[in-house]
């Protein structure tokens, strides 16, 4: 089973809000998911994401492929975690 880490769209029309989820790559965009890793709100200014890096790293270690957007969010989260410590 191919697993991907991707965004799942939530929210109302013209007010997008996304959940960062681990899902079967064959499942539809709003379909079932395996695990919730975080959230992403593109309309918010500043740090507009929350992600559990430990879970994300674990899934990537197991072979899950992050989408381009999720990959950039993970990179930002790693940088901010490194700067905080």
C-alpha positions, 0 to 999 in steps of 0.5 A: 500500500502506497502511503502519502502525507498530504493536505485534506481540505476543510472549511467553507467556500473561499475560506480554506483550512487544511489538515495534514494527514497520512493517507493511502495514496489511492484514497480521494482527497477528502476520503478516509485517512490513517493519522492526523499530523497537524493543520495548515491555514493559508489565510493566517499571517505568520506561522500558519501551520501546526505539525507533529514533527515526530509523527511526520518523521516516523511516517517518512521513515516508514516510506510515506511520501510527503506532497510538495506543500507538506514537504515545505511545511515540514522543512519550515517546522524543522527550521523553527524547531532548530532555532528554538532549541 
